[in-house]
Amino acid sequence: MKCVSREVFVKIKEETNPEWGKPPSQRPTDEYIKYSLVLIDKPRGPSSHEVAAWVKKILGVERAGHAGTLDPKVSGVLPIAVAEGTKVLMALSKSDKVYVAVAKFHGDVDVERLRAVLQELQGTIYQKPPLRSAVKRQLRTRRVYSLELLEVDGRYAVIKMHVEAGTYARKIIHDIGEILGVGANMRELRRVAVSCFTEDETVTLQDLADAYYIWRRYGDDTYLRRVLLPIEEIARHLPKIWVRDSAVDALCHGAPLAAPGIAKFEHPFSRGDLVAFFTLKEELIGIGKALVDSEELKNMAKGLVARTDRVVMRRGTYPSIWKKRESTREVGGGKK
């Protein structure tokens, strides 16, 4: 699954002051760890919560949280945000997923008929979560982007699924068996992608432990920086808006983003889409929801562009220029 390619529209050519903030690659190792994302290849056996707890213990941090729960028997891509990075986990909350499932049919199946059924199930489907699930059992709609038959061996089939977040692969296999009239159950499942993150980028818990040990024992963080991604990568799939230095701290305090604070942005995006706020040094400030679409933004000189939902950057990283301006306006308006 590839990220959507977007163009960058420059509203104003702006420089950034080197005295404030720093590019992610220049963060000291301790800080780099606290603002990081690790893509774990979750093994079968432990729960997603247990894997996140092990990451927390390995790195010696207070918090670690995962995006997109995998059942204990399921393996594959499990993004885990570390420490301060957990504040923006919502960036992945609605991301598409790709799975490879092994289905066993309870009777003989015609391969061409199977292909036809997979084609029929693509699009919007109705699902009710299984009895053992972490959500309320009520009928809901989910989008199936593609179902691809990879291999057939007797009554076994390997099926690749690209689905909307919250789709139950086990239920899709069950429905396929029902439509074919033979019944089916899922024997194995592996998640091979979450949003733009694929299994090729994952590391094991042992890789993470080794990298951390090498840094602590020998002072070499090369491997650790290769295993841990900067938290900025969590917004890889989102439209990006780069803001001027003068607007950064206001966002850190939860203020909405206004048009005058924007230097450039990626397009297209639509009203209501999640967008990511970045500094001109490529630091992630936070995540918010667009209040306008990108075509409107091109011609906006004033007005609100996006609300701020989650902030990861520490307040005071950039100066509070907005507070000084606010104070100046109050004095000019006759307030004491």
C-alpha positions in Angstrom: 0.0 0.0 0.0 1.6 3.3 -1.1 1.1 6.8 0.3 -0.9 9.2 -1.8 1.4 11.6 -3.8 0.6 15.2 -3.2 1.9 18.5 -4.5 3.2 21.3 -2.3 1.7 24.8 -2.6 3.8 27.6 -1.3 1.8 30.5 0.2 4.8 32.6 1.4 8.6 32.0 1.2 9.6 31.9 4.8 12.9 31.1 6.7 13.1 29.5 10.1 15.3 30.7 12.9 18.0 28.1 13.8 17.8 29.1 17.5 14.4 27.4 18.0 13.7 23.7 17.6 15.8 21.3 15.6 15.3 18.8 12.7 14.3 15.4 14.0 17.6 13.8 13.0 19.5 16.3 15.3 17.6 15.4 18.5 19.8 14.0 21.3 19.3 10.2 21.7 17.2 10.4 24.9 14.9 13.0 23.2 14.8 11.0 20.0 13.6 7.9 21.9 10.8 9.9 23.6 9.5 11.2 20.2 9.6 8.0 18.2 7.6 5.3 16.4 8.6 1.7 16.1 7.1 -0.8 13.6 7.1 -4.1 15.4 6.6 -7.4 13.6 4.3 -8.8 16.2 4.7 -12.6 16.7 1.8 -15.0 17.3 1.1 -15.5 20.9 1.2 -12.3 22.9 -1.5 -9.6 22.8 -0.8 -6.2 21.3 -1.0 -4.7 24.8 1.7 -7.1 26.0 4.0 -6.2 23.0 3.6 -2.5 23.8 4.4 -3.1 27.4 7.6 -4.9 26.4 8.6 -2.0 24.2 8.1 0.3 27.1 10.2 -1.9 29.3 13.0 -2.3 26.8 13.3 1.5 26.2 12.8 2.4 29.8 10.0 4.9 29.1 6.8 5.6 31.0 4.4 5.1 28.1 4.1 3.2 24.8 0.9 2.7 22.8 -0.1 0.7 19.8 -2.3 1.5 16.8 -4.7 -1.1 15.4 -5.1 -4.1 17.8 -4.0 -7.5 16.6 -5.4 -10.6 18.2 -2.9 -12.8 20.0 -3.0 -15.4 17.2 -2.4 -12.8 14.5 1.1 -11.6 13.4 2.3 -8.7 11.5 2.7 -4.9 11.4 2.0 -3.3 14.8 2.9 0.4 15.0 3.9 1.5 18.5 4.4 5.1 19.5 6.9 5.7 22.3 6.5 8.1 25.3 5.5 11.6 24.0 4.7 10.1 20.6 1.6 8.4 22.0 -0.1 11.8 22.0 -0.6 11.6 18.2 -1.6 7.9 17.8 -4.9 9.2 16.5 -3.1 9.8 13.2 -3.3 6.1 12.5 -6.7 5.4 14.1 -8.6 5.3 10.8 -5.9 4.0 8.6 -6.5 1.2 6.0 -5.1 -2.2 6.7 -3.8 -5.0 4.4 -4.0 -8.7 5.5 -3.0 -12.0 4.1 -5.4 -14.8 5.3 -5.4 -18.5 5.0 -8.9 -19.8 4.5 -10.0 -23.4 4.8 -13.2 -24.4 3.0 -15.4 -27.2 4.3 -16.1 -28.5 0.8 -14.6 -28.5 -2.7 -14.6 -25.0 -4.3 -14.5 -24.0 -7.9 -11.6 -21.5 -8.3 -13.4 -19.3 -10.8 -16.5 -19.2 -8.6 -14.3 -18.2 -5.7 -12.7 -15.4 -7.7 -16.2 -14.1 -8.6 -17.3 -14.1 -5.0 -14.2 -12.1 -4.0 -15.1 -9.6 -6.7 -18.7 -9.4 -5.4 -17.5 -8.6 -1.8 -15.5 -5.6 -2.9 -17.0 -2.3 -2.0 -19.2 -1.4 1.0 -20.2 -4.3 3.2 -22.2 -4.8 6.4 -20.5 -6.5 9.4 -21.3 -7.3 12.9 -18.2 -7.8 15.2 -17.7 -11.4 16.4 -18.7 -12.4 19.9 -15.1 -12.1 21.1 -14.3 -8.5 20.2 -13.3 -5.3 21.9 -16.2 -3.2 20.5 -20.0 -3.2 20.8 -21.7 -5.9 18.6 -23.8 -3.8 16.3 -24.3 -3.8 12.5 -22.0 -1.4 10.8 -20.6 -0.7 7.3 -17.0 -1.1 6.2 -15.2 -0.6 3.0 -13.4 -3.5 1.2 -11.0 -2.0 -1.3 -9.7 -5.2 -2.8 -9.7 -9.0 -2.3 -7.0 -10.9 -4.2 -6.7 -14.6 -4.5 -3.0 -15.4 -4.2 -3.0 -19.2 -4.1 -5.3 -22.3 -3.9 -4.3 -25.7 -2.6 -7.1 -28.2 -2.4 -9.6 -26.7 0.1 -7.1 -24.1 1.3 -6.9 -20.6 -0.2 -4.6 -17.6 0.5 -6.4 -14.3 0.2 -5.0 -10.8 0.4 -7.3 -8.2 1.7 -7.1 -4.4 1.6 -9.8 -3.1 4.0 -11.0 -0.1 6.0 -10.0 0.1 9.6 -12.3 -1.9 11.9 -13.0 -4.6 9.3 -12.9 -8.2 10.6 -11.0 -10.5 8.2 -12.4 -13.6 10.0 -15.9 -12.5 9.2 -15.1 -11.9 5.5 -13.7 -15.5 5.3 -16.9 -16.8 7.0 -19.1 -14.8 4.5 -17.1 -16.2 1.5 -17.8 -19.7 2.7 -21.5 -19.0 3.2 -21.9 -17.5 -0.3 -20.1 -20.5 -1.8 -22.4 -22.8 0.1 -19.6 -24.9 1.7 -18.7 -22.9 4.8 -15.2 -21.7 5.7 -13.0 -20.7 8.6 -9.8 -18.7 8.9 -6.8 -20.7 9.8 -4.2 -18.0 9.9 -3.9 -14.2 9.5 -1.0 -11.8 9.0 -1.2 -8.0 8.7 1.2 -6.9 6.1 0.5 -3.2 6.0 -1.0 -0.3 8.1 -1.5 2.8 6.1 1.8 3.4 4.3 3.8 1.2 6.7 4.6 -2.3 5.3 6.1 -5.5 6.8 9.4 -4.7 5.0 9.9 -1.8 7.5 9.2 -3.8 10.6 11.7 -4.9 13.3 11.5 -7.6 16.0 11.4 -7.0 19.7 14.9 -8.6 19.8 16.1 -6.1 17.2 14.9 -3.3 19.4 16.5 -4.7 22.6 19.8 -5.2 20.8 19.8 -1.7 19.4 19.1 -0.2 22.8 21.8 -2.3 24.5 24.4 -1.3 21.9 23.6 2.4 22.6 23.7 2.0 26.4 26.8 -0.3 26.4 28.9 1.3 23.7 27.4 4.8 23.2 26.6 4.0 19.5 23.0 5.0 18.6 23.4 4.3 14.9 21.4 1.0 15.0 18.9 2.5 17.5 18.1 5.4 15.1 17.6 2.8 12.3 15.2 0.8 14.4 13.2 3.7 15.8 11.5 6.1 13.4 11.1 9.8 14.4 7.5 10.4 15.4 7.1 12.6 12.3 6.7 9.4 10.3 3.4 8.7 12.0 1.9 11.4 9.7 3.5 10.0 6.6 0.1 9.4 5.0 -1.5 12.7 6.0 -1.6 16.0 4.2 1.0 18.3 5.7 0.8 22.0 6.6 4.0 23.8 7.4 3.6 26.8 9.7 5.7 29.9 10.3 7.9 30.0 13.4 5.6 32.7 14.8 2.6 30.4 14.8 4.1 27.2 16.3 3.7 27.9 20.0 0.1 29.0 19.6 -0.6 25.5 18.1 1.3 23.9 21.0 -1.2 25.7 23.3 -4.1 24.1 21.4 -5.1 27.2 19.3 -6.6 26.6 15.9 -4.5 27.2 12.8 -5.2 30.4 10.9 -4.3 31.2 7.3 -1.6 33.9 8.1 0.4 31.3 10.0 0.9 29.0 7.0 4.0 29.0 4.9 3.1 26.1 2.6 0.9 23.0 2.4 0.3 19.7 0.6 -2.8 19.3 -1.6 -5.3 18.0 -2.2 -7.2 17.6 1.0 -10.8 18.1 1.9 -12.8 19.7 4.7 -12.9 17.3 7.6 -9.7 15.4 6.7 -7.0 14.9 9.3 -4.0 17.1 8.6 -0.5 17.3 10.2 1.1 20.5 11.3 4.9 20.8 10.8 7.5 23.4 11.5 9.8 24.5 8.7 12.5 22.3 10.3 10.2 19.3 9.6 9.2 18.8 13.2 5.7 17.5 13.9 3.7 19.9 16.0 0.4 18.0 16.1 -2.6 16.7 14.3 -5.9 18.4 13.5 -9.0 18.4 11.3 -9.2 20.7 8.2 -12.0 23.3 8.3 -11.5 24.2 4.6 -10.4 22.3 1.6 -7.0 22.9 -0.1 -8.4 24.8 -3.0 -10.0 27.3 -0.6 -6.8 27.6 1.3 -4.8 28.7 -1.8 -6.6 32.0 -1.8 -7.2 32.5 1.9 -5.5 35.5 3.5 -7.3 35.2 6.8 -9.6 32.9 8.7 -9.3 29.5 10.4 -7.9 26.6 8.4 -7.8 23.7 10.9 -8.6 22.9 14.5 -5.9 21.4 16.7 -6.9 18.0 18.1 -3.6 16.5 19.4 -0.2 18.2 20.1 3.1 16.4 20.5 5.6 19.3 20.5 6.5 20.7 23.9 5.2 24.2 24.7 8.0 26.8 24.7 10.0 25.0 22.0 9.4 28.1 19.9 8.9 31.6 21.4 5.4 32.8 22.4 5.2 35.5 19.7 1.5 35.2 19.6 1.1 36.2 23.3 3.1 39.3 22.7 1.0 40.3 19.7 -2.2 39.6 21.8 -0.9 41.8 24.6 -0.1 44.6 22.1 -3.6 44.4 20.7 -5.1 44.7 24.2 -3.0 47.8 25.0 -3.9 49.4 21.7 -7.6 48.7 22.4 -7.5 50.5 25.7 -7.3 47.5 28.0 -5.0 47.5 31.0 
